[in-house]
Amino acid sequence: MVKAVTFEENLAALEDIVKRLENGDVPLEEAIAEFQKGMKLSKTLQKTLKNAEATLVKVMADDGTEEVFDGQ
């Protein structure tokens, strides 16, 4: 069975990609591949956060004390 990758593992992978690209010593082809991988990770992380936010809003609504979260 394949273990699901956690939010924290995805975030760490994205941070590693950013560090490598910021160093600037990555060959162009590899930089493009890493950038694409980073964008995919970013979208996955955003989706996970949106799902978590929706879950929290639902839990608060079930409790009767919902507050609007503006993301700031």
N, CA, C, O and CB atoms as a CASP TS submission, in Angstrom:
PFRMAT TS
TARGET T0000
AUTHOR 0000-0000-0000
METHOD Language model
MODEL 1
PARENT N/A
ATOM      1  N   MET     1       0.850  -1.183   0.000  1.00  0.00           N
ATOM      2  CA  MET     1       0.000   0.000   0.000  1.00  0.00           C
ATOM      3  C   MET     1       0.896   1.248   0.000  1.00  0.00           C
ATOM      4  O   MET     1       1.904   1.295   0.705  1.00  0.00           O
ATOM      5  CB  MET     1      -0.967  -0.003   1.236  1.00  0.00           C
ATOM      6  N   VAL     2       0.525   2.237  -0.782  1.00  0.00           N
ATOM      7  CA  VAL     2       1.300   3.466  -0.895  1.00  0.00           C
ATOM      8  C   VAL     2       0.884   4.436   0.205  1.00  0.00           C
ATOM      9  O   VAL     2      -0.300   4.701   0.411  1.00  0.00           O
ATOM     10  CB  VAL     2       1.114   4.110  -2.290  1.00  0.00           C
ATOM     11  N   LYS     3       1.887   4.955   0.905  1.00  0.00           N
ATOM     12  CA  LYS     3       1.621   5.918   1.986  1.00  0.00           C
ATOM     13  C   LYS     3       1.313   7.284   1.369  1.00  0.00           C
ATOM     14  O   LYS     3       2.030   7.747   0.482  1.00  0.00           O
ATOM     15  CB  LYS     3       2.842   6.016   2.972  1.00  0.00           C
ATOM     16  N   ALA     4       0.257   7.914   1.840  1.00  0.00           N
ATOM     17  CA  ALA     4      -0.093   9.252   1.365  1.00  0.00           C
ATOM     18  C   ALA     4       0.954  10.247   1.857  1.00  0.00           C
ATOM     19  O   ALA     4       1.417  10.176   2.995  1.00  0.00           O
ATOM     20  CB  ALA     4      -1.516   9.663   1.848  1.00  0.00           C
ATOM     21  N   VAL     5       1.310  11.164   0.982  1.00  0.00           N
ATOM     22  CA  VAL     5       2.279  12.193   1.336  1.00  0.00           C
ATOM     23  C   VAL     5       1.563  13.260   2.158  1.00  0.00           C
ATOM     24  O   VAL     5       0.477  13.707   1.789  1.00  0.00           O
ATOM     25  CB  VAL     5       2.944  12.812   0.061  1.00  0.00           C
ATOM     26  N   THR     6       2.164  13.663   3.254  1.00  0.00           N
ATOM     27  CA  THR     6       1.526  14.641   4.129  1.00  0.00           C
ATOM     28  C   THR     6       1.725  16.062   3.603  1.00  0.00           C
ATOM     29  O   THR     6       2.571  16.309   2.744  1.00  0.00           O
ATOM     30  CB  THR     6       2.081  14.522   5.553  1.00  0.00           C
ATOM     31  N   PHE     7       0.942  16.975   4.128  1.00  0.00           N
ATOM     32  CA  PHE     7       1.071  18.391   3.804  1.00  0.00           C
ATOM     33  C   PHE     7       2.492  18.860   4.110  1.00  0.00           C
ATOM     34  O   PHE     7       3.113  19.560   3.311  1.00  0.00           O
ATOM     35  CB  PHE     7       0.033  19.233   4.591  1.00  0.00           C
ATOM     36  N   GLU     8       2.990  18.469   5.263  1.00  0.00           N
ATOM     37  CA  GLU     8       4.316  18.899   5.702  1.00  0.00           C
ATOM     38  C   GLU     8       5.409  18.374   4.780  1.00  0.00           C
ATOM     39  O   GLU     8       6.377  19.080   4.498  1.00  0.00           O
ATOM     40  CB  GLU     8       4.575  18.436   7.129  1.00  0.00           C
ATOM     41  N   GLU     9       5.260  17.133   4.307  1.00  0.00           N
ATOM     42  CA  GLU     9       6.247  16.570   3.381  1.00  0.00           C
ATOM     43  C   GLU     9       6.230  17.317   2.048  1.00  0.00           C
ATOM     44  O   GLU     9       7.284  17.607   1.482  1.00  0.00           O
ATOM     45  CB  GLU     9       5.976  15.070   3.152  1.00  0.00           C
ATOM     46  N   ASN    10       5.034  17.626   1.549  1.00  0.00           N
ATOM     47  CA  ASN    10       4.916  18.398   0.312  1.00  0.00           C
ATOM     48  C   ASN    10       5.507  19.790   0.479  1.00  0.00           C
ATOM     49  O   ASN    10       6.190  20.284  -0.417  1.00  0.00           O
ATOM     50  CB  ASN    10       3.452  18.499  -0.120  1.00  0.00           C
ATOM     51  N   LEU    11       5.252  20.424   1.615  1.00  0.00           N
ATOM     52  CA  LEU    11       5.783  21.757   1.868  1.00  0.00           C
ATOM     53  C   LEU    11       7.311  21.728   1.917  1.00  0.00           C
ATOM     54  O   LEU    11       7.969  22.610   1.363  1.00  0.00           O
ATOM     55  CB  LEU    11       5.217  22.320   3.182  1.00  0.00           C
ATOM     56  N   ALA    12       7.867  20.728   2.570  1.00  0.00           N
ATOM     57  CA  ALA    12       9.328  20.599   2.644  1.00  0.00           C
ATOM     58  C   ALA    12       9.925  20.382   1.251  1.00  0.00           C
ATOM     59  O   ALA    12      10.980  20.932   0.934  1.00  0.00           O
ATOM     60  CB  ALA    12       9.720  19.430   3.578  1.00  0.00           C
ATOM     61  N   ALA    13       9.253  19.585   0.424  1.00  0.00           N
ATOM     62  CA  ALA    13       9.737  19.347  -0.937  1.00  0.00           C
ATOM     63  C   ALA    13       9.706  20.638  -1.744  1.00  0.00           C
ATOM     64  O   ALA    13      10.637  20.921  -2.498  1.00  0.00           O
ATOM     65  CB  ALA    13       8.893  18.263  -1.633  1.00  0.00           C
ATOM     66  N   LEU    14       8.644  21.419  -1.591  1.00  0.00           N
ATOM     67  CA  LEU    14       8.546  22.699  -2.296  1.00  0.00           C
ATOM     68  C   LEU    14       9.636  23.658  -1.825  1.00  0.00           C
ATOM     69  O   LEU    14      10.255  24.343  -2.638  1.00  0.00           O
ATOM     70  CB  LEU    14       7.155  23.328  -2.084  1.00  0.00           C
ATOM     71  N   GLU    15       9.868  23.707  -0.530  1.00  0.00           N
ATOM     72  CA  GLU    15      10.926  24.570   0.005  1.00  0.00           C
ATOM     73  C   GLU    15      12.298  24.177  -0.535  1.00  0.00           C
ATOM     74  O   GLU    15      13.121  25.045  -0.827  1.00  0.00           O
ATOM     75  CB  GLU    15      10.934  24.512   1.534  1.00  0.00           C
ATOM     76  N   ASP    16      12.549  22.877  -0.669  1.00  0.00           N
ATOM     77  CA  ASP    16      13.825  22.404  -1.226  1.00  0.00           C
ATOM     78  C   ASP    16      13.979  22.849  -2.679  1.00  0.00           C
ATOM     79  O   ASP    16      15.057  23.277  -3.092  1.00  0.00           O
ATOM     80  CB  ASP    16      13.923  20.865  -1.130  1.00  0.00           C
ATOM     81  N   ILE    17      12.907  22.747  -3.445  1.00  0.00           N
ATOM     82  CA  ILE    17      12.938  23.168  -4.846  1.00  0.00           C
ATOM     83  C   ILE    17      13.242  24.661  -4.937  1.00  0.00           C
ATOM     84  O   ILE    17      14.073  25.085  -5.740  1.00  0.00           O
ATOM     85  CB  ILE    17      11.593  22.847  -5.544  1.00  0.00           C
ATOM     86  N   VAL    18      12.569  25.448  -4.114  1.00  0.00           N
ATOM     87  CA  VAL    18      12.784  26.896  -4.128  1.00  0.00           C
ATOM     88  C   VAL    18      14.235  27.223  -3.807  1.00  0.00           C
ATOM     89  O   VAL    18      14.837  28.071  -4.466  1.00  0.00           O
ATOM     90  CB  VAL    18      11.848  27.594  -3.124  1.00  0.00           C
ATOM     91  N   LYS    19      14.799  26.567  -2.813  1.00  0.00           N
ATOM     92  CA  LYS    19      16.202  26.812  -2.436  1.00  0.00           C
ATOM     93  C   LYS    19      17.145  26.496  -3.597  1.00  0.00           C
ATOM     94  O   LYS    19      18.058  27.266  -3.897  1.00  0.00           O
ATOM     95  CB  LYS    19      16.585  25.965  -1.201  1.00  0.00           C
ATOM     96  N   ARG    20      16.907  25.342  -4.249  1.00  0.00           N
ATOM     97  CA  ARG    20      17.775  24.962  -5.370  1.00  0.00           C
ATOM     98  C   ARG    20      17.669  25.970  -6.510  1.00  0.00           C
ATOM     99  O   ARG    20      18.679  26.341  -7.107  1.00  0.00           O
ATOM    100  CB  ARG    20      17.415  23.556  -5.877  1.00  0.00           C
ATOM    101  N   LEU    21      16.461  26.409  -6.809  1.00  0.00           N
ATOM    102  CA  LEU    21      16.283  27.358  -7.907  1.00  0.00           C
ATOM    103  C   LEU    21      16.842  28.732  -7.553  1.00  0.00           C
ATOM    104  O   LEU    21      17.376  29.425  -8.419  1.00  0.00           O
ATOM    105  CB  LEU    21      14.805  27.474  -8.271  1.00  0.00           C
ATOM    106  N   GLU    22      16.723  29.129  -6.293  1.00  0.00           N
ATOM    107  CA  GLU    22      17.267  30.426  -5.876  1.00  0.00           C
ATOM    108  C   GLU    22      18.791  30.460  -5.946  1.00  0.00           C
ATOM    109  O   GLU    22      19.381  31.514  -6.187  1.00  0.00           O
ATOM    110  CB  GLU    22      16.814  30.750  -4.461  1.00  0.00           C
ATOM    111  N   ASN    23      19.424  29.312  -5.737  1.00  0.00           N
ATOM    112  CA  ASN    23      20.887  29.246  -5.824  1.00  0.00           C
ATOM    113  C   ASN    23      21.366  29.556  -7.236  1.00  0.00           C
ATOM    114  O   ASN    23      22.457  30.097  -7.418  1.00  0.00           O
ATOM    115  CB  ASN    23      21.388  27.862  -5.392  1.00  0.00           C
ATOM    116  N   GLY    24      20.560  29.216  -8.230  1.00  0.00           N
ATOM    117  CA  GLY    24      20.889  29.558  -9.604  1.00  0.00           C
ATOM    118  C   GLY    24      21.925  28.681 -10.275  1.00  0.00           C
ATOM    119  O   GLY    24      22.328  28.971 -11.401  1.00  0.00           O
ATOM    120  N   ASP    25      22.370  27.618  -9.625  1.00  0.00           N
ATOM    121  CA  ASP    25      23.384  26.763 -10.232  1.00  0.00           C
ATOM    122  C   ASP    25      22.802  25.474 -10.813  1.00  0.00           C
ATOM    123  O   ASP    25      23.509  24.478 -10.963  1.00  0.00           O
ATOM    124  CB  ASP    25      24.441  26.424  -9.211  1.00  0.00           C
ATOM    125  N   VAL    26      21.513  25.503 -11.137  1.00  0.00           N
ATOM    126  CA  VAL    26      20.820  24.358 -11.705  1.00  0.00           C
ATOM    127  C   VAL    26      20.774  24.532 -13.225  1.00  0.00           C
ATOM    128  O   VAL    26      20.422  25.608 -13.708  1.00  0.00           O
ATOM    129  CB  VAL    26      19.379  24.214 -11.104  1.00  0.00           C
ATOM    130  N   PRO    27      21.123  23.492 -13.986  1.00  0.00           N
ATOM    131  CA  PRO    27      21.032  23.590 -15.443  1.00  0.00           C
ATOM    132  C   PRO    27      19.602  23.919 -15.879  1.00  0.00           C
ATOM    133  O   PRO    27      18.641  23.552 -15.202  1.00  0.00           O
ATOM    134  CB  PRO    27      21.498  22.276 -16.100  1.00  0.00           C
ATOM    135  N   LEU    28      19.471  24.603 -16.996  1.00  0.00           N
ATOM    136  CA  LEU    28      18.174  25.101 -17.458  1.00  0.00           C
ATOM    137  C   LEU    28      17.114  24.008 -17.536  1.00  0.00           C
ATOM    138  O   LEU    28      16.000  24.196 -17.046  1.00  0.00           O
ATOM    139  CB  LEU    28      18.328  25.747 -18.812  1.00  0.00           C
ATOM    140  N   GLU    29      17.436  22.889 -18.134  1.00  0.00           N
ATOM    141  CA  GLU    29      16.447  21.815 -18.292  1.00  0.00           C
ATOM    142  C   GLU    29      15.958  21.314 -16.935  1.00  0.00           C
ATOM    143  O   GLU    29      14.769  21.067 -16.733  1.00  0.00           O
ATOM    144  CB  GLU    29      17.044  20.649 -19.099  1.00  0.00           C
ATOM    145  N   GLU    30      16.903  21.172 -16.015  1.00  0.00           N
ATOM    146  CA  GLU    30      16.545  20.722 -14.667  1.00  0.00           C
ATOM    147  C   GLU    30      15.738  21.794 -13.940  1.00  0.00           C
ATOM    148  O   GLU    30      14.804  21.473 -13.205  1.00  0.00           O
ATOM    149  CB  GLU    30      17.812  20.370 -13.860  1.00  0.00           C
ATOM    150  N   ALA    31      16.086  23.050 -14.137  1.00  0.00           N
ATOM    151  CA  ALA    31      15.359  24.154 -13.503  1.00  0.00           C
ATOM    152  C   ALA    31      13.912  24.180 -13.976  1.00  0.00           C
ATOM    153  O   ALA    31      12.997  24.403 -13.183  1.00  0.00           O
ATOM    154  CB  ALA    31      16.043  25.502 -13.807  1.00  0.00           C
ATOM    155  N   ILE    32      13.707  23.951 -15.275  1.00  0.00           N
ATOM    156  CA  ILE    32      12.340  23.938 -15.808  1.00  0.00           C
ATOM    157  C   ILE    32      11.541  22.789 -15.201  1.00  0.00           C
ATOM    158  O   ILE    32      10.389  22.967 -14.806  1.00  0.00           O
ATOM    159  CB  ILE    32      12.356  23.820 -17.347  1.00  0.00           C
ATOM    160  N   ALA    33      12.160  21.607 -15.130  1.00  0.00           N
ATOM    161  CA  ALA    33      11.487  20.445 -14.545  1.00  0.00           C
ATOM    162  C   ALA    33      11.175  20.686 -13.072  1.00  0.00           C
ATOM    163  O   ALA    33      10.088  20.350 -12.603  1.00  0.00           O
ATOM    164  CB  ALA    33      12.351  19.184 -14.703  1.00  0.00           C
ATOM    165  N   GLU    34      12.118  21.263 -12.347  1.00  0.00           N
ATOM    166  CA  GLU    34      11.909  21.559 -10.926  1.00  0.00           C
ATOM    167  C   GLU    34      10.816  22.604 -10.740  1.00  0.00           C
ATOM    168  O   GLU    34      10.000  22.497  -9.824  1.00  0.00           O
ATOM    169  CB  GLU    34      13.215  22.044 -10.279  1.00  0.00           C
ATOM    170  N   PHE    35      10.798  23.609 -11.602  1.00  0.00           N
ATOM    171  CA  PHE    35       9.764  24.641 -11.528  1.00  0.00           C
ATOM    172  C   PHE    35       8.385  24.011 -11.728  1.00  0.00           C
ATOM    173  O   PHE    35       7.447  24.314 -10.991  1.00  0.00           O
ATOM    174  CB  PHE    35      10.015  25.748 -12.586  1.00  0.00           C
ATOM    175  N   GLN    36       8.267  23.136 -12.726  1.00  0.00           N
ATOM    176  CA  GLN    36       6.987  22.467 -12.978  1.00  0.00           C
ATOM    177  C   GLN    36       6.566  21.620 -11.775  1.00  0.00           C
ATOM    178  O   GLN    36       5.401  21.626 -11.378  1.00  0.00           O
ATOM    179  CB  GLN    36       7.082  21.586 -14.240  1.00  0.00           C
ATOM    180  N   LYS    37       7.514  20.903 -11.210  1.00  0.00           N
ATOM    181  CA  LYS    37       7.234  20.096 -10.019  1.00  0.00           C
ATOM    182  C   LYS    37       6.801  20.985  -8.859  1.00  0.00           C
ATOM    183  O   LYS    37       5.872  20.649  -8.124  1.00  0.00           O
ATOM    184  CB  LYS    37       8.472  19.270  -9.621  1.00  0.00           C
ATOM    185  N   GLY    38       7.476  22.117  -8.699  1.00  0.00           N
ATOM    186  CA  GLY    38       7.122  23.060  -7.639  1.00  0.00           C
ATOM    187  C   GLY    38       5.722  23.630  -7.817  1.00  0.00           C
ATOM    188  O   GLY    38       4.985  23.786  -6.844  1.00  0.00           O
ATOM    189  N   MET    39       5.354  23.942  -9.052  1.00  0.00           N
ATOM    190  CA  MET    39       4.004  24.467  -9.313  1.00  0.00           C
ATOM    191  C   MET    39       2.949  23.421  -8.978  1.00  0.00           C
ATOM    192  O   MET    39       1.902  23.747  -8.420  1.00  0.00           O
ATOM    193  CB  MET    39       3.864  24.908 -10.789  1.00  0.00           C
ATOM    194  N   LYS    40       3.222  22.171  -9.316  1.00  0.00           N
ATOM    195  CA  LYS    40       2.286  21.092  -8.984  1.00  0.00           C
ATOM    196  C   LYS    40       2.141  20.951  -7.471  1.00  0.00           C
ATOM    197  O   LYS    40       1.033  20.811  -6.952  1.00  0.00           O
ATOM    198  CB  LYS    40       2.757  19.759  -9.599  1.00  0.00           C
ATOM    199  N   LEU    41       3.276  20.990  -6.770  1.00  0.00           N
ATOM    200  CA  LEU    41       3.238  20.913  -5.306  1.00  0.00           C
ATOM    201  C   LEU    41       2.469  22.091  -4.717  1.00  0.00           C
ATOM    202  O   LEU    41       1.688  21.922  -3.780  1.00  0.00           O
ATOM    203  CB  LEU    41       4.665  20.875  -4.733  1.00  0.00           C
ATOM    204  N   SER    42       2.690  23.287  -5.268  1.00  0.00           N
ATOM    205  CA  SER    42       2.001  24.482  -4.787  1.00  0.00           C
ATOM    206  C   SER    42       0.487  24.327  -4.925  1.00  0.00           C
ATOM    207  O   SER    42      -0.262  24.663  -4.007  1.00  0.00           O
ATOM    208  CB  SER    42       2.481  25.724  -5.556  1.00  0.00           C
ATOM    209  N   LYS    43       0.043  23.823  -6.061  1.00  0.00           N
ATOM    210  CA  LYS    43      -1.395  23.627  -6.277  1.00  0.00           C
ATOM    211  C   LYS    43      -1.957  22.586  -5.314  1.00  0.00           C
ATOM    212  O   LYS    43      -3.063  22.740  -4.797  1.00  0.00           O
ATOM    213  CB  LYS    43      -1.668  23.201  -7.728  1.00  0.00           C
ATOM    214  N   THR    44      -1.187  21.525  -5.079  1.00  0.00           N
ATOM    215  CA  THR    44      -1.618  20.491  -4.130  1.00  0.00           C
ATOM    216  C   THR    44      -1.737  21.067  -2.721  1.00  0.00           C
ATOM    217  O   THR    44      -2.703  20.786  -2.013  1.00  0.00           O
ATOM    218  CB  THR    44      -0.631  19.304  -4.138  1.00  0.00           C
ATOM    219  N   LEU    45      -0.760  21.867  -2.318  1.00  0.00           N
ATOM    220  CA  LEU    45      -0.783  22.489  -0.992  1.00  0.00           C
ATOM    221  C   LEU    45      -1.962  23.449  -0.852  1.00  0.00           C
ATOM    222  O   LEU    45      -2.626  23.470   0.183  1.00  0.00           O
ATOM    223  CB  LEU    45       0.532  23.233  -0.729  1.00  0.00           C
ATOM    224  N   GLN    46      -2.223  24.245  -1.896  1.00  0.00           N
ATOM    225  CA  GLN    46      -3.355  25.176  -1.861  1.00  0.00           C
ATOM    226  C   GLN    46      -4.671  24.421  -1.724  1.00  0.00           C
ATOM    227  O   GLN    46      -5.554  24.834  -0.972  1.00  0.00           O
ATOM    228  CB  GLN    46      -3.375  26.051  -3.128  1.00  0.00           C
ATOM    229  N   LYS    47      -4.802  23.315  -2.450  1.00  0.00           N
ATOM    230  CA  LYS    47      -6.025  22.506  -2.379  1.00  0.00           C
ATOM    231  C   LYS    47      -6.207  21.933  -0.974  1.00  0.00           C
ATOM    232  O   LYS    47      -7.316  21.926  -0.438  1.00  0.00           O
ATOM    233  CB  LYS    47      -5.983  21.361  -3.422  1.00  0.00           C
ATOM    234  N   THR    48      -5.123  21.460  -0.387  1.00  0.00           N
ATOM    235  CA  THR    48      -5.183  20.905   0.969  1.00  0.00           C
ATOM    236  C   THR    48      -5.620  21.975   1.966  1.00  0.00           C
ATOM    237  O   THR    48      -6.443  21.709   2.842  1.00  0.00           O
ATOM    238  CB  THR    48      -3.813  20.320   1.378  1.00  0.00           C
ATOM    239  N   LEU    49      -5.072  23.185   1.837  1.00  0.00           N
ATOM    240  CA  LEU    49      -5.449  24.269   2.743  1.00  0.00           C
ATOM    241  C   LEU    49      -6.909  24.675   2.567  1.00  0.00           C
ATOM    242  O   LEU    49      -7.602  24.936   3.550  1.00  0.00           O
ATOM    243  CB  LEU    49      -4.548  25.475   2.518  1.00  0.00           C
ATOM    244  N   LYS    50      -7.380  24.728   1.324  1.00  0.00           N
ATOM    245  CA  LYS    50      -8.785  25.068   1.079  1.00  0.00           C
ATOM    246  C   LYS    50      -9.711  24.016   1.682  1.00  0.00           C
ATOM    247  O   LYS    50     -10.743  24.355   2.262  1.00  0.00           O
ATOM    248  CB  LYS    50      -9.051  25.205  -0.430  1.00  0.00           C
ATOM    249  N   ASN    51      -9.347  22.747   1.548  1.00  0.00           N
ATOM    250  CA  ASN    51     -10.154  21.676   2.136  1.00  0.00           C
ATOM    251  C   ASN    51     -10.162  21.763   3.660  1.00  0.00           C
ATOM    252  O   ASN    51     -11.199  21.550   4.288  1.00  0.00           O
ATOM    253  CB  ASN    51      -9.627  20.307   1.693  1.00  0.00           C
ATOM    254  N   ALA    52      -9.017  22.074   4.251  1.00  0.00           N
ATOM    255  CA  ALA    52      -8.942  22.222   5.704  1.00  0.00           C
ATOM    256  C   ALA    52      -9.805  23.393   6.163  1.00  0.00           C
ATOM    257  O   ALA    52     -10.514  23.294   7.165  1.00  0.00           O
ATOM    258  CB  ALA    52      -7.480  22.423   6.157  1.00  0.00           C
ATOM    259  N   GLU    53      -9.744  24.503   5.424  1.00  0.00           N
ATOM    260  CA  GLU    53     -10.553  25.667   5.772  1.00  0.00           C
ATOM    261  C   GLU    53     -12.041  25.334   5.692  1.00  0.00           C
ATOM    262  O   GLU    53     -12.813  25.709   6.575  1.00  0.00           O
ATOM    263  CB  GLU    53     -10.220  26.849   4.847  1.00  0.00           C
ATOM    264  N   ALA    54     -12.443  24.630   4.634  1.00  0.00           N
ATOM    265  CA  ALA    54     -13.853  24.252   4.482  1.00  0.00           C
ATOM    266  C   ALA    54     -14.303  23.349   5.624  1.00  0.00           C
ATOM    267  O   ALA    54     -15.426  23.475   6.114  1.00  0.00           O
ATOM    268  CB  ALA    54     -14.078  23.548   3.136  1.00  0.00           C
ATOM    269  N   THR    55     -13.435  22.444   6.045  1.00  0.00           N
ATOM    270  CA  THR    55     -13.750  21.556   7.161  1.00  0.00           C
ATOM    271  C   THR    55     -13.920  22.352   8.451  1.00  0.00           C
ATOM    272  O   THR    55     -14.855  22.108   9.213  1.00  0.00           O
ATOM    273  CB  THR    55     -12.652  20.493   7.332  1.00  0.00           C
ATOM    274  N   LEU    56     -13.023  23.302   8.696  1.00  0.00           N
ATOM    275  CA  LEU    56     -13.119  24.116   9.911  1.00  0.00           C
ATOM    276  C   LEU    56     -14.391  24.961   9.920  1.00  0.00           C
ATOM    277  O   LEU    56     -15.052  25.087  10.951  1.00  0.00           O
ATOM    278  CB  LEU    56     -11.891  25.022  10.040  1.00  0.00           C
ATOM    279  N   VAL    57     -14.729  25.534   8.775  1.00  0.00           N
ATOM    280  CA  VAL    57     -15.948  26.339   8.699  1.00  0.00           C
ATOM    281  C   VAL    57     -17.165  25.460   8.970  1.00  0.00           C
ATOM    282  O   VAL    57     -18.090  25.885   9.662  1.00  0.00           O
ATOM    283  CB  VAL    57     -16.071  27.024   7.315  1.00  0.00           C
ATOM    284  N   LYS    58     -17.176  24.240   8.432  1.00  0.00           N
ATOM    285  CA  LYS    58     -18.292  23.322   8.661  1.00  0.00           C
ATOM    286  C   LYS    58     -18.391  22.952  10.136  1.00  0.00           C
ATOM    287  O   LYS    58     -19.483  22.934  10.704  1.00  0.00           O
ATOM    288  CB  LYS    58     -18.134  22.056   7.806  1.00  0.00           C
ATOM    289  N   VAL    59     -17.258  22.659  10.750  1.00  0.00           N
ATOM    290  CA  VAL    59     -17.253  22.303  12.172  1.00  0.00           C
ATOM    291  C   VAL    59     -17.775  23.468  13.003  1.00  0.00           C
ATOM    292  O   VAL    59     -18.573  23.275  13.920  1.00  0.00           O
ATOM    293  CB  VAL    59     -15.831  21.906  12.634  1.00  0.00           C
ATOM    294  N   MET    60     -17.321  24.680  12.680  1.00  0.00           N
ATOM    295  CA  MET    60     -17.794  25.852  13.424  1.00  0.00           C
ATOM    296  C   MET    60     -19.283  26.080  13.176  1.00  0.00           C
ATOM    297  O   MET    60     -20.004  26.486  14.087  1.00  0.00           O
ATOM    298  CB  MET    60     -16.991  27.108  13.026  1.00  0.00           C
ATOM    299  N   ALA    61     -19.750  25.823  11.952  1.00  0.00           N
ATOM    300  CA  ALA    61     -21.165  26.007  11.642  1.00  0.00           C
ATOM    301  C   ALA    61     -22.004  24.994  12.415  1.00  0.00           C
ATOM    302  O   ALA    61     -23.086  25.327  12.900  1.00  0.00           O
ATOM    303  CB  ALA    61     -21.414  25.871  10.122  1.00  0.00           C
ATOM    304  N   ASP    62     -21.518  23.770  12.532  1.00  0.00           N
ATOM    305  CA  ASP    62     -22.229  22.745  13.297  1.00  0.00           C
ATOM    306  C   ASP    62     -22.318  23.139  14.760  1.00  0.00           C
ATOM    307  O   ASP    62     -23.271  22.771  15.448  1.00  0.00           O
ATOM    308  CB  ASP    62     -21.534  21.383  13.157  1.00  0.00           C
ATOM    309  N   ASP    63     -21.339  23.882  15.238  1.00  0.00           N
ATOM    310  CA  ASP    63     -21.298  24.336  16.617  1.00  0.00           C
ATOM    311  C   ASP    63     -22.170  25.579  16.812  1.00  0.00           C
ATOM    312  O   ASP    63     -22.489  25.956  17.940  1.00  0.00           O
ATOM    313  CB  ASP    63     -19.856  24.627  17.035  1.00  0.00           C
ATOM    314  N   GLY    64     -22.549  26.207  15.698  1.00  0.00           N
ATOM    315  CA  GLY    64     -23.370  27.403  15.779  1.00  0.00           C
ATOM    316  C   GLY    64     -22.579  28.684  15.962  1.00  0.00           C
ATOM    317  O   GLY    64     -23.164  29.738  16.212  1.00  0.00           O
ATOM    318  N   THR    65     -21.264  28.616  15.843  1.00  0.00           N
ATOM    319  CA  THR    65     -20.445  29.805  16.068  1.00  0.00           C
ATOM    320  C   THR    65     -19.542  30.108  14.879  1.00  0.00           C
ATOM    321  O   THR    65     -18.367  30.435  15.048  1.00  0.00           O
ATOM    322  CB  THR    65     -19.605  29.632  17.319  1.00  0.00           C
ATOM    323  N   GLU    66     -20.091  30.000  13.696  1.00  0.00           N
ATOM    324  CA  GLU    66     -19.295  30.234  12.487  1.00  0.00           C
ATOM    325  C   GLU    66     -18.824  31.675  12.401  1.00  0.00           C
ATOM    326  O   GLU    66     -19.577  32.612  12.668  1.00  0.00           O
ATOM    327  CB  GLU    66     -20.100  29.880  11.243  1.00  0.00           C
ATOM    328  N   GLU    67     -17.564  31.831  12.022  1.00  0.00           N
ATOM    329  CA  GLU    67     -17.015  33.148  11.752  1.00  0.00           C
ATOM    330  C   GLU    67     -16.406  33.121  10.370  1.00  0.00           C
ATOM    331  O   GLU    67     -15.795  32.129   9.975  1.00  0.00           O
ATOM    332  CB  GLU    67     -15.967  33.566  12.823  1.00  0.00           C
ATOM    333  N   VAL    68     -16.566  34.194   9.640  1.00  0.00           N
ATOM    334  CA  VAL    68     -16.028  34.263   8.292  1.00  0.00           C
ATOM    335  C   VAL    68     -14.513  34.393   8.367  1.00  0.00           C
ATOM    336  O   VAL    68     -13.985  35.237   9.091  1.00  0.00           O
ATOM    337  CB  VAL    68     -16.648  35.444   7.506  1.00  0.00           C
ATOM    338  N   PHE    69     -13.825  33.548   7.609  1.00  0.00           N
ATOM    339  CA  PHE    69     -12.371  33.581   7.540  1.00  0.00           C
ATOM    340  C   PHE    69     -11.985  34.294   6.259  1.00  0.00           C
ATOM    341  O   PHE    69     -12.337  33.842   5.170  1.00  0.00           O
ATOM    342  CB  PHE    69     -11.758  32.146   7.597  1.00  0.00           C
ATOM    343  N   ASP    70     -11.254  35.421   6.376  1.00  0.00           N
ATOM    344  CA  ASP    70     -10.910  36.190   5.188  1.00  0.00           C
ATOM    345  C   ASP    70      -9.523  35.875   4.659  1.00  0.00           C
ATOM    346  O   ASP    70      -9.094  36.482   3.678  1.00  0.00           O
ATOM    347  CB  ASP    70     -11.011  37.650   5.485  1.00  0.00           C
ATOM    348  N   GLY    71      -8.803  34.939   5.284  1.00  0.00           N
ATOM    349  CA  GLY    71      -7.501  34.519   4.791  1.00  0.00           C
ATOM    350  C   GLY    71      -6.364  35.468   5.105  1.00  0.00           C
ATOM    351  O   GLY    71      -5.260  35.262   4.601  1.00  0.00           O
ATOM    352  N   GLN    72      -6.571  36.479   5.897  1.00  0.00           N
ATOM    353  CA  GLN    72      -5.511  37.439   6.200  1.00  0.00           C
ATOM    354  C   GLN    72      -5.071  37.339   7.634  1.00  0.00           C
ATOM    355  O   GLN    72      -4.183  38.078   8.060  1.00  0.00           O
ATOM    356  CB  GLN    72      -5.967  38.847   5.905  1.00  0.00           C
TER
END
